[in-house]
């Protein structure tokens, strides 16, 4: 990894050079990043629960032995289709759930502050390694320096077409095309197009460019104070 990188204007022209911060010297720790990702993702989980008596509000009883049938609880009565069918137990049609999810269960995971900070620093440092970026599937053969450092002018961009023009000037045309050509689904009439993940633009808090988040498929804009492992290591 180079210690000094080129700063480029929104037109892709080299303006100056700058020294990378010390955080980019953090070793790559994929297991710590994964642990922090899972823990932070659990904060978005929604609690689930089931009505405790669901599937058991039936008048059913077992017929015991000697009838050549299983000793399951069956619907009482006769003369209608539901009569004689198993009910009130797990594993039968319209029966109860064996081990349903419970709303009181703790699903929000925790992580130590030092471990979370290490994961964030390691994920930031990973953005400077081209081998890891290519390994994630990004098409960045024509780019040599990572991370791509843009001048402060990019923070004043307010229109999506100007941001797209700047990204193309940085050499991200192939990766943008890759991100917008994904589709999901197996049935011909039920295909859902999902954009892939391309570049992440990090700006200062309060800059105008932060309003353009998700305005271009595959491109996200985050301010430096809200940056997290979820943004740096999506998926």
N, CA and C of each residue as an Amber inpcrd file, in Angstrom:
protein
   705
   0.8410000  -1.1940000   0.0000000   0.0000000   0.0000000   0.0000000
   0.8800000   1.2500000   0.0000000   0.5530000   2.1910000  -0.8560000
   1.3250000   3.4180000  -0.9540000   0.9590000   4.3490000   0.2050000
   1.9840000   5.0430000   0.7350000   1.7280000   5.9750000   1.8160000
   1.2710000   7.3250000   1.3340000   1.4940000   7.6330000   0.0590000
   1.1210000   8.9320000  -0.5160000   0.3320000   8.6990000  -1.7810000
  -0.8560000   9.3170000  -1.8680000  -1.7400000   9.1180000  -3.0060000
  -2.0760000  10.4450000  -3.6600000  -2.5510000  10.3350000  -4.9030000
  -2.8940000  11.5130000  -5.6980000  -4.2920000  12.0010000  -5.3720000
  -4.4390000  13.2940000  -5.2500000  -5.7500000  13.9200000  -5.0670000
  -6.2300000  14.4000000  -6.4290000  -7.4330000  13.9650000  -6.8180000
  -7.9430000  14.2720000  -8.1520000  -9.1470000  15.2050000  -8.0710000
  -9.2750000  16.0220000  -9.0960000 -10.4320000  16.9100000  -9.1870000
 -11.6270000  16.1180000  -9.6810000 -12.7870000  16.7580000  -9.7260000
 -13.9900000  16.0690000 -10.1880000 -13.8960000  15.7240000 -11.6700000
 -12.9210000  16.2970000 -12.3780000 -12.7030000  15.9670000 -13.7870000
 -11.6980000  14.8370000 -13.9550000 -11.1900000  14.2830000 -12.8430000
 -10.2340000  13.1940000 -12.9070000  -8.7980000  13.6360000 -13.0990000
  -8.5360000  14.9330000 -13.0210000  -7.1840000  15.4580000 -13.2330000
  -6.4620000  15.5140000 -11.8880000  -5.2050000  15.0630000 -11.8670000
  -4.4120000  15.0750000 -10.6390000  -4.0990000  16.5120000 -10.2340000
  -4.3780000  16.8400000  -8.9890000  -4.1380000  18.1850000  -8.4850000
  -2.9450000  18.2410000  -7.5400000  -2.8790000  17.2900000  -6.6090000
  -1.8110000  17.2830000  -5.6120000  -1.6720000  15.8770000  -5.0460000
  -0.8910000  15.7500000  -4.0080000  -0.7290000  14.4710000  -3.3200000
  -0.9770000  14.6760000  -1.8220000  -1.3130000  13.5930000  -1.1540000
  -1.5270000  13.6750000   0.2920000  -1.0880000  12.3710000   0.9490000
  -0.7360000  12.4460000   2.2020000  -0.3120000  11.2940000   2.9790000
  -1.5320000  10.6180000   3.5940000  -1.5820000   9.2890000   3.4870000
  -2.6970000   8.5660000   4.0660000  -2.6310000   8.6050000   5.5940000
  -3.7800000   8.6940000   6.2640000  -3.7890000   8.6860000   7.7360000
  -3.2820000   7.3630000   8.3040000  -2.9710000   7.3770000   9.5790000
  -2.4050000   6.2040000  10.2440000  -3.3880000   5.0430000  10.2900000
  -4.6900000   5.3150000  10.1820000  -5.6800000   4.2490000  10.2740000
  -5.5280000   3.2400000   9.1420000  -4.9400000   3.6580000   8.0190000
  -4.7660000   2.7550000   6.8880000  -3.6360000   1.7550000   7.1150000
  -2.9230000   1.8640000   8.2150000  -1.8910000   0.8980000   8.5660000
  -2.4570000  -0.2530000   9.4020000  -3.7390000  -0.2150000   9.7170000
  -4.3590000  -1.2790000  10.5150000  -4.3490000  -2.5890000   9.7360000
  -3.9560000  -3.7020000  10.3620000  -3.9440000  -4.9910000   9.6440000
  -5.3520000  -5.4370000   9.2780000  -5.4620000  -6.2170000   8.2230000
  -6.7500000  -6.7120000   7.7430000  -7.2000000  -7.8750000   8.6250000
  -8.3350000  -7.7010000   9.3020000  -8.8760000  -8.7200000  10.2060000
 -10.3010000  -9.0830000   9.7700000 -10.4560000  -9.9820000   8.8060000
 -11.8010000 -10.2960000   8.2990000 -12.7150000 -10.9110000   9.3430000
 -12.1470000 -11.6900000  10.3000000 -13.0070000 -12.3110000  11.3030000
 -13.5810000 -11.2760000  12.2670000 -12.8090000 -10.2290000  12.5700000
 -13.3110000  -9.1730000  13.4440000 -14.3440000  -8.3290000  12.7060000
 -14.0930000  -8.0690000  11.4270000 -15.0490000  -7.3000000  10.6260000
 -16.3800000  -8.0480000  10.5400000 -16.3090000  -9.3480000  10.3170000
 -17.5370000 -10.1470000  10.2040000 -18.3080000 -10.1560000  11.5160000
 -17.5970000 -10.2860000  12.6240000 -18.2700000 -10.2910000  13.9240000
 -18.9550000  -8.9500000  14.1900000 -18.2690000  -7.8560000  13.8890000
 -18.8670000  -6.5420000  14.0960000 -20.0480000  -6.3300000  13.1550000
 -19.9520000  -6.8240000  11.9370000 -21.0360000  -6.6680000  10.9650000
 -22.3040000  -7.3740000  11.4620000 -22.1450000  -8.6190000  11.9140000
 -23.3060000  -9.3840000  12.3760000 -23.9250000  -8.7230000  13.6000000
 -23.0910000  -8.2380000  14.5240000 -23.6130000  -7.6050000  15.7300000
 -24.3550000  -6.3200000  15.4110000 -23.8170000  -5.5010000  14.4980000
 -24.4810000  -4.2530000  14.1500000 -25.7380000  -4.5060000  13.3240000
 -25.7140000  -5.5580000  12.5090000 -26.8950000  -5.8760000  11.7070000
 -28.0510000  -6.3340000  12.5910000 -27.7420000  -6.9430000  13.7310000
 -28.7980000  -7.4290000  14.6210000 -29.6050000  -6.2870000  15.2270000
 -29.0770000  -5.0660000  15.1930000 -29.8080000  -3.9220000  15.7320000
 -31.0080000  -3.5540000  14.8540000 -31.0410000  -4.0860000  13.6370000
 -32.1550000  -3.8110000  12.7280000 -33.1870000  -4.9300000  12.7380000
 -32.9220000  -6.0040000  13.4880000 -33.8730000  -7.1130000  13.5270000
 -35.1700000  -6.6900000  14.2170000 -36.2530000  -7.2500000  13.7790000
 -37.5530000  -6.9670000  14.3770000 -37.9940000  -8.1610000  15.2180000
 -38.4620000  -7.8900000  16.4180000 -38.9070000  -8.9670000  17.2890000
 -40.1200000  -9.6810000  16.6850000 -40.1640000 -11.0020000  16.8770000
 -41.2840000 -11.7990000  16.3940000 -41.8550000 -12.6180000  17.5350000
 -43.1130000 -12.9390000  17.4520000 -43.7540000 -13.7590000  18.4620000
 -45.0100000 -14.3940000  17.8880000 -45.5240000 -15.3740000  18.5660000
 -46.7530000 -16.0430000  18.1540000 -47.7330000 -16.0720000  19.3250000
 -48.9910000 -16.0790000  18.9940000 -50.0130000 -16.2070000  20.0250000
 -49.8260000 -17.5490000  20.7240000 -49.6800000 -17.5820000  22.0390000
 -49.3720000 -18.8360000  22.7340000 -50.3770000 -19.9570000  22.4900000
 -51.6410000 -19.6180000  22.2710000 -52.6720000 -20.6390000  22.0700000
 -52.9550000 -20.9040000  20.5980000 -52.1140000 -20.3910000  19.6890000
 -52.3520000 -20.5810000  18.2570000 -52.2920000 -22.0650000  17.9020000
 -53.2890000 -22.5400000  17.1950000 -53.3480000 -23.9390000  16.7860000
 -53.8960000 -24.8730000  17.8450000 -54.2290000 -24.3530000  19.0170000
 -54.7320000 -25.1980000  20.0950000 -56.1780000 -24.8590000  20.4850000
 -56.7630000 -23.8650000  19.8400000 -58.1370000 -23.4740000  20.1570000
 -59.1310000 -24.3550000  19.4000000 -59.0690000 -25.6500000  19.6410000
 -59.9310000 -26.6220000  18.9730000 -60.4570000 -27.6050000  20.0060000
 -61.5750000 -28.1960000  19.6940000 -62.1480000 -29.2350000  20.5560000
 -61.6580000 -30.5730000  20.0340000 -60.5120000 -31.0220000  20.5370000
 -59.8950000 -32.2520000  20.0440000 -59.4900000 -33.1300000  21.2090000
 -59.5850000 -34.4340000  21.0100000 -59.1580000 -35.3950000  22.0160000
 -58.7350000 -36.6830000  21.3280000 -57.9080000 -37.4630000  22.0080000
 -57.4270000 -38.7180000  21.4440000 -58.4990000 -39.8050000  21.5750000
 -58.5250000 -40.7340000  20.6150000 -59.4710000 -41.8470000  20.6360000
 -58.8520000 -43.1050000  21.2440000 -57.6340000 -42.9790000  21.7270000
 -56.9300000 -44.0850000  22.3700000 -56.6620000 -45.2290000  21.3870000
 -56.3970000 -46.4020000  21.9270000 -55.9680000 -47.5340000  21.0950000
 -57.1460000 -48.4080000  20.6870000 -56.8260000 -49.3710000  19.8100000
 -57.8230000 -50.3620000  19.4020000 -58.5870000 -50.0070000  18.1520000
 -58.3120000 -48.8620000  17.5410000 -59.0300000 -48.4520000  16.3250000
 -58.1710000 -48.5220000  15.0760000 -56.9060000 -48.9130000  15.2520000
 -56.0200000 -49.0170000  14.0940000 -55.5740000 -47.6720000  13.5510000
 -55.6750000 -46.6470000  14.3430000 -55.2450000 -45.3170000  13.9290000
 -54.2970000 -44.7550000  14.9800000 -53.5470000 -43.7240000  14.6060000
 -52.6160000 -43.1020000  15.5340000 -53.3680000 -42.4580000  16.6910000
 -52.7030000 -42.4130000  17.8420000 -53.3370000 -41.8760000  19.0410000
 -53.1800000 -40.3580000  19.1380000 -53.3050000 -39.6700000  18.0190000
 -53.2500000 -38.2090000  18.0190000 -54.5970000 -37.6360000  18.4380000
 -54.5500000 -36.4270000  18.9710000 -55.7990000 -35.7280000  19.2750000
 -56.4990000 -35.3760000  17.9740000 -57.8020000 -35.6840000  17.9240000
 -58.5610000 -35.4640000  16.6890000 -59.7880000 -34.5990000  16.9720000
 -60.2160000 -33.8800000  15.9240000 -61.3900000 -33.0200000  16.0430000
 -62.6160000 -33.8660000  16.3820000 -63.3590000 -33.4520000  17.3700000
 -64.5560000 -34.1770000  17.7770000 -65.7150000 -33.8820000  16.8240000
 -66.6230000 -34.7970000  16.7450000 -67.8110000 -34.6180000  15.9200000
 -67.7730000 -35.4750000  14.6760000 -68.7730000 -35.3110000  13.8300000
 -68.8630000 -36.0660000  12.5860000 -69.7620000 -35.3080000  11.6150000
 -69.6670000 -35.6910000  10.3290000 -70.5270000 -35.0800000   9.3220000
 -69.9550000 -33.8510000   8.6650000 -68.7130000 -33.4660000   9.0060000
 -68.0730000 -32.3500000   8.3100000 -66.6100000 -32.7240000   8.0660000
 -66.0040000 -32.0500000   7.1040000 -64.6960000 -32.4860000   6.6060000
 -63.6010000 -32.4170000   7.6530000 -63.7090000 -31.5280000   8.5850000
 -62.6610000 -31.3620000   9.5830000 -62.7590000 -32.4180000  10.6830000
 -63.8790000 -33.0310000  10.8500000 -64.0770000 -34.0210000  11.9080000
 -63.1400000 -35.2040000  11.6980000 -62.4990000 -35.6140000  12.7610000
 -61.6060000 -36.7620000  12.7080000 -60.1850000 -36.4360000  12.2960000
 -59.9250000 -35.1870000  11.9050000 -58.5680000 -34.8120000  11.5250000
 -57.7680000 -34.4440000  12.7670000 -56.4590000 -34.7340000  12.7060000
 -55.5840000 -34.4310000  13.8340000 -55.5010000 -32.9250000  14.0340000
 -55.4290000 -32.5080000  15.2820000 -55.3890000 -31.0890000  15.6030000
 -54.7950000 -30.9090000  16.9830000 -54.3520000 -29.6720000  17.2460000
 -53.8640000 -29.3340000  18.5740000 -52.4670000 -29.8020000  18.8980000
 -51.8180000 -30.4750000  17.9610000 -50.4520000 -30.9500000  18.1970000
 -49.5600000 -30.4780000  17.0550000 -48.2520000 -30.5620000  17.2430000
 -47.3140000 -30.1200000  16.2180000 -47.1440000 -31.1940000  15.1440000
 -46.8440000 -30.7560000  13.9380000 -46.5510000 -31.6880000  12.8550000
 -47.7590000 -32.1610000  12.0870000 -48.9470000 -31.6020000  12.3350000
 -50.1290000 -31.9850000  11.5840000 -50.7080000 -30.7460000  10.9140000
 -51.5950000 -30.9940000   9.9660000 -52.2200000 -29.8950000   9.2380000
 -53.0400000 -29.0370000  10.1920000 -52.8190000 -27.7100000  10.1330000
 -53.5190000 -26.7400000  10.9770000 -53.2320000 -26.9360000  12.4570000
 -52.1290000 -27.6040000  12.7670000 -51.7630000 -27.8040000  14.1660000
 -50.9140000 -26.6520000  14.6760000 -50.4620000 -26.7740000  15.9100000
 -49.6500000 -25.7250000  16.5080000 -48.2110000 -25.8180000  16.0190000
 -47.4430000 -24.7680000  16.2210000 -46.0240000 -24.7600000  15.8780000
 -45.2460000 -25.3540000  17.0460000 -44.2850000 -26.2150000  16.7430000
 -43.5690000 -26.9310000  17.7970000 -42.7740000 -25.9780000  18.6900000
 -41.9260000 -25.1640000  18.0970000 -41.0900000 -24.2340000  18.8590000
 -41.1770000 -22.8520000  18.2040000 -42.2690000 -22.1440000  18.4460000
 -42.4700000 -20.8530000  17.7730000 -41.5110000 -19.7860000  18.3010000
 -41.2340000 -18.7580000  17.4960000 -40.4230000 -17.6360000  17.9910000
 -41.1440000 -16.9040000  19.1090000 -40.3660000 -16.4030000  20.0510000
 -40.9420000 -15.7440000  21.2210000 -40.4750000 -14.2990000  21.2730000
 -41.3910000 -13.4000000  21.5500000 -41.1000000 -11.9730000  21.4780000
 -40.1330000 -11.5090000  22.5510000 -40.0180000 -12.2500000  23.6430000
 -39.1500000 -11.8170000  24.7420000 -37.6870000 -12.1990000  24.5280000
 -37.4280000 -12.9820000  23.4960000 -36.0550000 -13.4320000  23.2690000
 -35.1410000 -12.2560000  22.9210000 -33.9350000 -12.2380000  23.4610000
 -32.9670000 -11.1660000  23.2070000 -32.2790000 -11.4450000  21.8740000
 -32.5510000 -10.6060000  20.8720000 -31.9790000 -10.8010000  19.5450000
 -30.9650000  -9.7170000  19.1880000 -30.8230000  -8.7230000  20.0210000
 -29.8480000  -7.6560000  19.7750000 -28.5100000  -8.0510000  20.3890000
 -27.5270000  -8.2620000  19.5330000 -26.2190000  -8.7230000  19.9960000
 -25.3620000  -7.5480000  20.4500000 -24.3540000  -7.8510000  21.2480000
 -23.4660000  -6.8320000  21.7750000 -22.0360000  -7.1220000  21.3570000
 -21.2080000  -6.0920000  21.3860000 -19.8020000  -6.2360000  21.0300000
 -18.9930000  -5.2190000  21.8300000 -17.7860000  -5.5830000  22.1750000
 -16.9280000  -4.6740000  22.9290000 -16.5550000  -3.4580000  22.0840000
 -16.3460000  -2.3320000  22.7460000 -15.9970000  -1.1050000  22.0320000
 -14.6660000  -1.2420000  21.3040000 -13.6740000  -1.8560000  21.9510000
 -12.3700000  -2.0240000  21.3190000 -12.4730000  -2.9000000  20.0730000
 -13.2910000  -3.9350000  20.1480000 -13.4540000  -4.8330000  19.0080000
 -14.1830000  -4.1260000  17.8670000 -15.1960000  -3.3230000  18.2030000
 -15.9160000  -2.5850000  17.1720000 -15.0170000  -1.5550000  16.5070000
 -14.1910000  -0.8580000  17.2880000 -13.2860000   0.1350000  16.7210000
 -12.2200000  -0.5210000  15.8490000 -11.7320000  -1.6960000  16.2750000
 -10.7550000  -2.4090000  15.4610000 -11.3620000  -2.8450000  14.1420000
 -12.6190000  -3.3080000  14.1760000 -13.2950000  -3.7310000  12.9500000
 -13.4640000  -2.5580000  11.9900000 -13.8420000  -1.3990000  12.5250000
 -14.0190000  -0.2210000  11.6740000 -12.6870000   0.2190000  11.0710000
 -11.6330000   0.2470000  11.8710000 -10.3120000   0.6410000  11.3740000
  -9.8070000  -0.3480000  10.3370000 -10.0230000  -1.6430000  10.5750000
  -9.5820000  -2.6590000   9.6300000 -10.3490000  -2.5680000   8.3170000
 -11.6570000  -2.2830000   8.3950000 -12.4610000  -2.1400000   7.1770000
 -12.0430000  -0.9100000   6.3820000 -11.6910000   0.1750000   7.0820000
 -11.1980000   1.3730000   6.3860000  -9.8740000   1.0790000   5.6980000
  -8.9660000   0.3780000   6.3930000  -7.6630000   0.0530000   5.8110000
  -7.8030000  -0.8790000   4.6120000  -8.8250000  -1.7350000   4.6140000
  -9.0200000  -2.6700000   3.5060000  -9.3770000  -1.9630000   2.2070000
  -9.9020000  -0.7320000   2.2870000 -10.2550000  -0.0050000   1.0730000
  -9.0170000   0.4540000   0.2990000  -7.8310000   0.3070000   0.8850000
  -6.5970000   0.6980000   0.1980000  -5.9140000  -0.4890000  -0.4730000
  -6.4990000  -1.6830000  -0.3880000  -5.8950000  -2.8770000  -0.9760000
  -6.6770000  -3.2980000  -2.2140000  -6.0210000  -3.2140000  -3.3710000
  -6.6960000  -3.5250000  -4.6300000  -7.0570000  -4.9970000  -4.7230000
  -6.2250000  -5.8920000  -4.1470000  -6.5170000  -7.3190000  -4.2410000
  -7.8290000  -7.6680000  -3.5400000  -8.1070000  -7.0110000  -2.4140000
  -9.3660000  -7.2550000  -1.7180000 -10.5510000  -6.6640000  -2.4790000
 -10.3340000  -5.5120000  -3.1000000 -11.4100000  -4.8680000  -3.8610000
 -11.7810000  -5.7020000  -5.0790000 -10.7690000  -6.2050000  -5.7840000
 -11.0310000  -7.0560000  -6.9480000 -11.6550000  -8.3740000  -6.5040000
 -11.2310000  -8.8850000  -5.3550000 -11.7940000 -10.1220000  -4.8400000
 -13.2630000 -10.0140000  -4.4990000 -13.7270000  -8.8090000  -4.2290000
 -15.1480000  -8.5900000  -3.9560000 -15.9740000  -8.4990000  -5.2340000
 -15.3140000  -8.5390000  -6.4040000 -16.0370000  -8.5290000  -7.6640000
 -16.0790000  -7.2010000  -8.3730000 -15.3820000  -6.1820000  -7.8580000
 -15.4000000  -4.8720000  -8.5030000 -14.5030000  -4.8660000  -9.7380000
 -14.9470000  -4.1670000 -10.7800000 -14.1980000  -4.0640000 -12.0350000
 -13.4150000  -2.7570000 -12.0290000 -12.1890000  -2.8270000 -11.5140000
 -11.3810000  -1.6160000 -11.3300000  -9.9720000  -1.8330000 -11.8930000
  -9.8810000  -2.5250000 -13.0370000  -8.5640000  -2.8300000 -13.5920000
  -7.7760000  -1.5810000 -13.9770000  -8.4720000  -0.5370000 -14.4320000
  -7.7750000   0.6560000 -14.8930000  -7.3840000   1.6230000 -13.7990000
  -7.6640000   1.2920000 -12.5450000  -7.3540000   2.1830000 -11.4210000
  -6.2090000   1.5660000 -10.6240000  -5.1960000   2.3730000 -10.3400000
  -4.0120000   1.8560000  -9.6380000  -3.9680000   2.2450000  -8.1780000
  -4.4740000   3.4250000  -7.8250000  -4.3730000   3.9110000  -6.4510000
  -5.7030000   3.7760000  -5.7230000  -5.6390000   3.2050000  -4.5460000
  -6.8160000   3.0870000  -3.6830000  -6.4280000   3.5000000  -2.2700000
  -7.3490000   4.1760000  -1.5480000  -8.6640000   4.6370000  -2.0060000
  -8.5510000   5.8010000  -2.9700000  -9.6010000   6.0410000  -3.7580000
  -9.6220000   7.1720000  -4.6770000  -9.9030000   8.4390000  -3.8710000
  -8.9890000   9.3840000  -3.9170000  -9.1310000  10.6220000  -3.1380000
  -9.5380000  11.7520000  -4.0720000 -10.6830000  12.3460000  -3.7900000
 -11.1920000  13.4500000  -4.6020000 -10.9830000  14.7650000  -3.8620000
 -10.9430000  15.8260000  -4.6110000 -10.8010000  17.1530000  -4.0030000
 -12.0900000  17.5530000  -3.2920000 -12.0260000  18.6330000  -2.5430000
 -13.1920000  19.0860000  -1.7750000 -14.3430000  19.5340000  -2.6690000
 -14.0810000  19.7310000  -3.9450000 -15.1470000  20.1830000  -4.8540000
 -16.2640000  19.1590000  -4.9990000 -15.9480000  17.9030000  -4.7380000
 -16.9750000  16.8680000  -4.9100000 -18.0730000  17.0210000  -3.8580000
 -17.7590000  17.6720000  -2.7330000 -18.7570000  17.8470000  -1.6740000
 -19.7860000  18.9200000  -2.0160000 -19.5070000  19.7370000  -3.0090000
 -20.4460000  20.7910000  -3.4000000 -21.3560000  20.3600000  -4.5480000
 -21.2240000  19.1210000  -5.0190000 -22.0760000  18.6360000  -6.1050000
 -23.4920000  18.4190000  -5.5680000 -24.4710000  18.9080000  -6.2970000
 -25.8610000  18.8040000  -5.8680000 -26.7370000  18.0410000  -6.8510000
 -26.2140000  17.6860000  -8.0230000 -27.0090000  17.0010000  -9.0420000
 -26.4020000  15.6350000  -9.3410000 -27.2760000  14.6670000  -9.5690000
 -26.8330000  13.2930000  -9.8020000 -25.9990000  13.1720000 -11.0650000
 -26.3590000  13.9230000 -12.1040000 -25.6150000  13.8160000 -13.3580000
 -24.1900000  14.3370000 -13.2060000 -23.9910000  15.3530000 -12.3490000
 -22.6330000  15.8440000 -12.1150000 -21.8220000  14.8340000 -11.3000000
 -22.4670000  14.1760000 -10.3530000 -21.7740000  13.1480000  -9.5780000
 -21.4120000  11.9620000 -10.4560000 -22.3120000  11.5760000 -11.3400000
 -22.0380000  10.4740000 -12.2540000 -20.8830000  10.8180000 -13.1920000
 -20.8370000  12.0610000 -13.6490000 -19.7380000  12.4930000 -14.5230000
 -18.4010000  12.4010000 -13.7950000 -18.3830000  12.7570000 -12.5020000
 -17.1490000  12.6780000 -11.7230000 -16.7150000  11.2340000 -11.5240000
 -17.6680000  10.3420000 -11.2690000 -17.3400000   8.9310000 -11.0700000
 -16.7760000   8.3130000 -12.3530000 -17.3260000   8.7010000 -13.4900000
 -16.7980000   8.2080000 -14.7630000 -15.3870000   8.7330000 -15.0040000
 -15.1240000   9.9670000 -14.5720000 -13.7840000  10.5350000 -14.7290000
 -12.7630000   9.8080000 -13.8510000 -13.2120000   9.2220000 -12.7510000
 -12.3170000   8.4660000 -11.8740000 -12.0450000   7.0580000 -12.3950000
 -12.6980000   6.6520000 -13.4800000 -12.4570000   5.3300000 -14.0660000
 -13.3760000   4.2440000 -13.5490000 -14.5690000   4.6150000 -13.0820000
 -15.4850000   3.6280000 -12.5010000 -16.6070000   3.2330000 -13.4550000
 -16.4100000   3.4210000 -14.7620000 -17.4810000   3.1490000 -15.7240000
 -17.8730000   1.6720000 -15.7170000 -16.8800000   0.7640000 -15.7450000
 -17.1840000  -0.6730000 -15.7800000 -17.8530000  -1.1400000 -14.4980000
 -17.3970000  -0.6160000 -13.3790000 -17.9800000  -1.0520000 -12.1090000
 -19.3990000  -0.5410000 -11.9500000 -19.6770000   0.6570000 -12.4430000
 -21.0400000   1.1780000 -12.3990000 -21.9610000   0.3550000 -13.2850000
 -21.4420000  -0.0630000 -14.4440000 -22.2400000  -0.9030000 -15.3350000
 -22.5230000  -2.2570000 -14.6940000 -21.5310000  -2.7930000 -13.9820000
 -21.7300000  -4.0730000 -13.2960000 -22.7950000  -3.9540000 -12.2060000
 -22.7910000  -2.8300000 -11.4930000 -23.7180000  -2.6600000 -10.3760000
 -25.1580000  -2.4910000 -10.8320000 -25.3710000  -1.9890000 -12.0380000
 -26.7350000  -1.7170000 -12.4970000 -27.3070000  -2.8300000 -13.3560000
 -26.5780000  -3.9320000 -13.5430000 -27.0480000  -4.9760000 -14.4480000
 -27.4460000  -6.2530000 -13.7200000 -27.6500000  -6.1870000 -12.3970000
 -28.0130000  -7.3760000 -11.6420000 -29.5260000  -7.5460000 -11.6230000
 -29.9600000  -8.8090000 -11.6550000 -31.3840000  -9.1090000 -11.5350000
 -31.5510000 -10.3030000 -10.6200000 -32.7090000 -10.4040000 -10.0110000
 -32.9860000 -11.4560000  -9.0450000 -34.3400000 -12.0560000  -9.3470000
 -34.4290000 -13.3600000  -9.2790000 -35.6920000 -14.0400000  -9.5430000
 -35.5070000 -15.1590000 -10.5380000 -36.3950000 -16.1430000 -10.5260000
 -36.2910000 -17.2970000 -11.4110000 -37.4240000 -17.3610000 -12.4220000
 -38.6020000 -16.8370000 -12.0500000 -39.7210000 -16.8740000 -12.9770000
 -39.6190000 -15.7250000 -13.9750000 -40.0430000 -15.9740000 -15.1880000
 -39.9010000 -14.9740000 -16.2470000 -40.6890000 -13.7030000 -15.9460000
 -41.8640000 -13.8660000 -15.3820000 -42.6840000 -12.6920000 -15.1330000
 -42.5150000 -12.1030000 -13.7460000 -41.5380000 -12.6010000 -12.9870000
 -41.3980000 -12.1520000 -11.6010000 -39.9470000 -11.8190000 -11.2840000
 -39.2790000 -11.1720000 -12.2060000 -37.8870000 -10.7970000 -11.9780000
 -37.8210000  -9.4380000 -11.2870000 -37.0410000  -9.3870000 -10.2380000
 -36.8540000  -8.1470000  -9.4800000 -35.4200000  -7.6810000  -9.6890000
 -35.2500000  -6.5000000 -10.2210000 -33.9140000  -5.9810000 -10.4850000
 -33.3650000  -5.2970000  -9.2390000 -32.2230000  -5.7750000  -8.7800000
 -31.5480000  -5.1890000  -7.6380000 -30.2040000  -4.6510000  -8.0690000
 -29.8900000  -3.4400000  -7.7010000 -28.5940000  -2.8700000  -8.0480000
 -27.5200000  -3.4600000  -7.1550000 -26.3580000  -3.7290000  -7.7340000
 -25.2320000  -4.1810000  -6.9450000 -24.6090000  -3.0320000  -6.1730000
 -23.5030000  -3.3070000  -5.5370000 -22.8230000  -2.2870000  -4.7410000
 -21.5540000  -1.8660000  -5.4480000 -21.3970000  -0.5880000  -5.6720000
 -20.2120000  -0.0590000  -6.3460000 -19.4070000   0.7980000  -5.3700000
 -19.2940000   2.0770000  -5.6380000 -18.4210000   2.9450000  -4.8380000
 -19.1580000   3.5290000  -3.6370000 -18.4060000   3.7580000  -2.5840000
 -18.8980000   4.4530000  -1.3960000 -18.1680000   5.7820000  -1.3030000
 -18.9160000   6.8760000  -1.3110000 -18.3400000   8.2150000  -1.2540000
 -18.4430000   8.7250000   0.1770000 -17.3120000   9.0620000   0.7600000
 -17.2610000   9.5410000   2.1450000 -16.9780000  11.0370000   2.1200000
 -17.8560000  11.8130000   2.7450000 -17.7360000  13.2760000   2.7430000
 -17.8300000  13.7860000   4.1750000 -17.6440000  15.0950000   4.3300000
 -17.7950000  15.7120000   5.6380000 -19.2710000  15.8390000   5.9920000
 -19.5400000  15.9020000   7.2870000 -20.9130000  16.0320000   7.7380000
 -21.4770000  17.3910000   7.3280000 -22.6830000  17.3760000   6.7770000
 -23.3390000  18.6000000   6.3610000 -23.0450000  19.0240000   4.9320000
 -22.2440000  18.2620000   4.1920000 -21.9360000  18.6420000   2.8160000
 -23.1450000  18.3830000   1.9170000 -23.2180000  19.1140000   0.8280000
 -24.3590000  19.0160000  -0.0760000 -24.4210000  17.6650000  -0.7720000
 -23.2720000  17.0350000  -1.0020000 -23.2540000  15.7580000  -1.7230000
 -23.9300000  14.6400000  -0.9480000 -24.0560000  14.7860000   0.3750000
 -24.6870000  13.7320000   1.1680000 -26.1590000  13.5520000   0.8160000
 -26.7640000  14.5470000   0.1750000 -28.1640000  14.4290000  -0.2280000
 -28.3400000  13.5100000  -1.4320000 -27.2510000  13.1580000  -2.0950000
 -27.3210000  12.3340000  -3.3000000 -27.1810000  10.8510000  -3.0010000
 -27.2980000  10.4610000  -1.7340000 -27.2080000   9.0460000  -1.3750000
 -28.3090000   8.2590000  -2.0820000 -27.9180000   7.1540000  -2.7160000
 -28.8400000   6.2510000  -3.4240000 -29.4930000   6.8980000  -4.6440000
 -28.9740000   8.0160000  -5.1130000 -29.5300000   8.6290000  -6.3220000
 -29.0050000   7.9480000  -7.5800000 -27.8610000   7.2720000  -7.4630000
 -27.2810000   6.5040000  -8.5630000 -27.2260000   5.0490000  -8.1280000
 -27.7150000   4.1010000  -8.9350000 -27.6940000   2.6840000  -8.5350000
 -26.2800000   2.2120000  -8.1970000 -26.1430000   1.6270000  -7.0260000
 -24.8560000   1.1000000  -6.5930000 -23.9640000   2.0820000  -5.8820000
 -24.3360000   3.3630000  -5.8490000 -23.5050000   4.4020000  -5.2350000
 -24.1740000   4.8950000  -3.9550000 -23.3950000   4.9710000  -2.8940000
 -23.9060000   5.4930000  -1.6350000 -22.9860000   6.6110000  -1.1540000
 -23.5570000   7.5820000  -0.4780000 -22.8050000   8.7190000   0.0530000
 -23.0040000   8.7540000   1.5650000 -21.9100000   8.7580000   2.3150000
 -21.9680000   8.7700000   3.7780000 -21.0610000   9.8630000   4.3070000
 -21.5140000  10.4950000   5.4010000 -20.6170000  11.4430000   6.0470000
 -19.7030000  10.6840000   7.0010000 -18.5540000  11.2490000   7.2840000
 -17.5010000  10.5550000   8.0140000 -17.9240000  10.1740000   9.4200000
 -18.8400000  10.9340000  10.0200000 -19.2280000  10.6690000  11.4000000
 -20.1970000   9.5010000  11.5280000 -20.9300000   9.1950000  10.4660000
 -21.8900000   8.0830000  10.5190000 -21.3800000   6.8330000   9.8040000
 -20.1100000   6.8330000   9.4170000 -19.5430000   5.6860000   8.7010000
 -19.4420000   4.4880000   9.6390000 -19.8120000   3.3070000   9.1310000
 -19.7820000   2.0980000   9.9390000 -19.3230000   0.9130000   9.0950000
 -19.1470000  -0.2310000   9.7610000 -18.7410000  -1.4610000   9.0690000
 -19.8180000  -1.8910000   8.0740000 -21.0700000  -1.5980000   8.3550000
 -22.1620000  -1.9610000   7.4480000 -22.0010000  -1.2760000   6.0970000
 -21.4010000  -0.0880000   6.0710000 -21.1890000   0.6380000   4.8200000
 -19.9350000   0.1560000   4.1060000 -18.8850000  -0.1590000   4.8650000
 -17.5900000  -0.4980000   4.2770000 -17.5220000  -1.9590000   3.8160000
 -18.2940000  -2.8290000   4.4510000 -18.2660000  -4.2540000   4.0780000
 -19.6880000  -4.7530000   3.8580000 -20.3710000  -4.2480000   2.8310000
 -21.7810000  -4.6530000   2.6230000 -21.8870000  -6.1310000   2.2920000
 -22.8640000  -6.7820000   2.8770000 -23.0840000  -8.2010000   2.6070000
 -22.1880000  -9.1170000   3.3790000
